[in-house]
Amino acid sequence: MEQENKRIKAFTHSSFNDIFKSAKKAIHDFAKLLIALMKVSDWDIDQTANAIENSIVYAKRSHRKYTFEAYVARRIMGIARFFLSLRRHVTAATTACDGHDKYCEHC
């Protein structure tokens, strides 16, 4: 726990900015690859983008990529939430049971 607190204290605006830029680039690169694979597989990119977000009118056709980037980002956030809840569950199961933890199998 003490080591985790030290890591949190070391988390600065600069490190957040670096992590944010890296995540943004990773999402962009993955969405770009996804679109390229869909094009090679003869998917209708317009129809696929409309299936994700139906009510958007794009200023330029190339702006459809933002729909895919947003979709990828939402999926990544869902995965992150899952792993955080799993971590809480494991932490609760390995700590002393106080009878009030909904994740504890003993409560």
ZAMARGU-4260 file (C-alpha; in steps of 0.2 Angstrom, whole numbers, plus 5000, padded with zeros to 4 digits):
<rodrens>
0) 5000/5000/5000 | 5014/5012/5004 | 5022/5009/4988 | 5006/5012/4978 | 5005/5029/4988
5) 5022/5034/4982 | 5017/5030/4964 | 5002/5041/4966 | 5012/5055/4973 | 5024/5054/4958
10) 5009/5056/4946 | 5011/5073/4940 | 5003/5084/4927 | 5017/5080/4915 | 5016/5061/4917
15) 4997/5062/4915 | 4999/5072/4899 | 5012/5059/4893 | 5000/5044/4897 | 4985/5054/4889
20) 4995/5057/4873 | 5001/5039/4872 | 4983/5032/4874 | 4976/5044/4861 | 4990/5038/4849
25) 4986/5020/4853 | 4967/5022/4850 | 4970/5032/4834 | 4982/5019/4827 | 4971/5005/4832
30) 4956/5013/4824 | 4966/5017/4808 | 4971/4998/4807 | 4953/4993/4810 | 4947/5004/4796
35) 4960/4998/4784 | 4955/4980/4788 | 4937/4984/4785 | 4941/4992/4768 | 4951/4977/4762
40) 4937/4966/4767 | 4925/4977/4757 | 4915/4983/4772 | 4904/4998/4769 | 4913/5011/4780
45) 4898/5023/4780 | 4886/5010/4785 | 4897/5004/4798 | 4900/5021/4805 | 4881/5024/4805
50) 4878/5008/4814 | 4889/5015/4828 | 4883/5033/4829 | 4867/5035/4818 | 4864/5053/4820
55) 4881/5061/4815 | 4883/5072/4800 | 4901/5072/4795 | 4909/5089/4788 | 4921/5078/4779
60) 4920/5060/4774 | 4937/5057/4782 | 4929/5062/4799 | 4921/5045/4800 | 4937/5039/4808
65) 4932/5049/4824 | 4917/5037/4826 | 4928/5022/4826 | 4941/5031/4838 | 4927/5035/4850
70) 4920/5017/4849 | 4937/5010/4852 | 4940/5022/4867 | 4923/5016/4875 | 4927/4998/4873
75) 4944/5001/4881 | 4936/5010/4896 | 4924/4996/4898 | 4939/4984/4899 | 4948/4995/4911
80) 4932/4996/4923 | 4931/4977/4922 | 4950/4975/4928 | 4948/4988/4941 | 4933/4979/4948
85) 4942/4963/4947 | 4957/4971/4957 | 4945/4976/4970 | 4937/4959/4971 | 4954/4951/4973
90) 4960/4964/4986 | 4944/4961/4996 | 4946/4942/4996 | 4964/4943/5002 | 4962/4956/5016
95) 4954/4953/5033 | 4935/4951/5031 | 4925/4964/5040 | 4908/4958/5035 | 4904/4973/5025
100) 4912/4970/5008 | 4900/4965/4994 | 4915/4957/4985 | 4920/4946/4999 | 4914/4928/4997
105) 4913/4926/5016 | 4901/4941/5019
</rodrens>
